[in-house]
């Protein structure tokens, strides 16, 4: 029986990120997709023109409908605001959960306000198996905790309940791209540095795709480290398909 992944997040009208990218990523991993829409956006690669949240009760109804049959893993993306975060947290199934903290768009528009981030930390991190922040998102979490420094922030996030933290290094300067996977033992224990090329590209939705592919891997039964490596390979295949060249 084909595994099923439930993706909860926003609709990106450009198709670059959000649930349209999620569906493509889950399908590429060989997993069926169900979705629950939290917001409808009007955007392009350059900017977000408008965001219309979906009522929390409708989000809950979508999730309940998806859960009428089996779901093997869940990926969370754009969650809009604190009421939506609370509503989603109240109905999540007991399956592997990958949380991609969508705090702002690529063009800089805030997509989850401070009360929403606080609700996410309190209500969702205790349920999260894998958290996938990029470097700006990690810094935003650090500001919530009043701390700085990657190991310290990861320690705080894991102290709040999530088991694994994958820090995505695409925003770092320098050659290559290094992601860092912190295991349940925290930054003082297991850490895996995952090296990859840096691409000359403005391709959007790469973080979204990575998190979704990890969730698909967990739906297929792969352990977290293997799911992360498989997701990285799927993302690299997309870069190649899109004709993105590696930086020297």
C-alpha positions, 0 to 999 in steps of 0.5 A, a space after each residue: 500500500 502506497 504511503 500517504 503524506 499530509 501537507 499543511 500550509 499555504 497556496 503559493 500562486 506562483 507554484 514556487 513554494 507552498 502546497 504545489 511544491 509540496 505535492 510535487 516533492 511528495 510525488 517525486 518520493 513515491 508517496 501519495 499526497 493529502 493537503 490542508 490549506 492554511 492560506 491563499 496567497 497572490 505572489 510571484 518570484 519577486 513579491 507577495 501581493 496578498 495573503 488571505 488566511 483560511 478560517 482555523 475551523 476550515 483548516 481543522 475540517 480539512 485535516 479531519 477529512 484527510 485523517 478519515 483514512 491512513 496518514 503516515 507522516 505530516 509536513 507543516 509549512 505556512 501557518 499564518 497566525 497564532 489561532 491557526 497554529 493552535 487549531 492545527 496543534 489540536 488535531 495532529 495525528 500521532 505520526 512523524 511530523 516535519 515542521 518547516 518554520 515559514 516565518 517570512 517570504 523570500 522577498 521579506 514579507 512576514 508570514 508568521 507574526 511574533 504571537 504565531 511564533 510563540 504559539 508554534 514554540 509552545 504548541 508545535 515543537 513538543 510534537 515535532 520530530 524534525 525542525 528545518 529552519 534556515 539561518 534567518 529562521 534560526 536567528 528569529 527563534 534565538 531572538 524569541 529565546 533571547 539567545 544567539 549562537 547556533 548550538 545554544 539556539 538548537 539546545 533551546 529548540 530541543 529543550 522545547 520539545 523537538 527531537 531533530 533540528 536540521 539547520 539549512 545552510 543555504 544563506 551562509 556565505 562561502 563556497 559550498 552549502 553545509 546543512 547541519 543535522 542535530 540529533 536527539 542528543 543535542 548540539 553537545 552530542 550527535 551532529 552530522 555535517 552534510 556537505 553539498 554544492 552551492 548553486 548559482 540560482 534564485 530557485 524558490 521553494 528549495 527549503 520547502 521541498 527539502 522538508 517535504 521530502 524528509 516527511 515523505 521519507 519518514 512516511 516510507 519508513 526511513 530513519 531520520 538521517 536516511 530521510 534527510 540524505 534522500 531529500 538532499 538527493 531529490 533537491 539536487 536532482 531538481 537543481 540539475 533538472 532546472 539547469 542550475 549550475 554549481 558555483 566554482 
